[in-house]
Amino acid sequence: MTILYVGLAVYILAVNFYAFRMLKTQKDGWEAGEPVNKGDGKLILAAMLGGALTVYATMFILRFRLSNLLLMIAMPLLAVLNIYCFVLGFRGIWMFF
């Protein structure tokens, strides 16, 4: 049963790290002159997979993409949904055994 907890924790950490790196890469590309909206689909997908809170916090830390209305509304909503699913995942793992 411990392996399931560890697996879920590693998944959460991996998705959040991927979401952080994706937003950081977008900011670095923007500073180099690339278009900003190039990876919005990937960013929203990473947020839906569990990285919404990281994307939202990183947007404020890096002060990047704060004017994008879609991201500023969708990320907090997805973050609440992600946290709810994580709590259900950690609380409900023991029910399988």
Buried (B, 14 or more C-beta within 10 A) or exposed (E): EEEBEEEBEEBBEEBBEBBBEBBBEBBEBBEEEEEBEEBBEEBBEBBBBBBBBBBBBBBEEBEBBEEBEEBEEBBEEBBEBBEEEBEEBBEEBEEEE
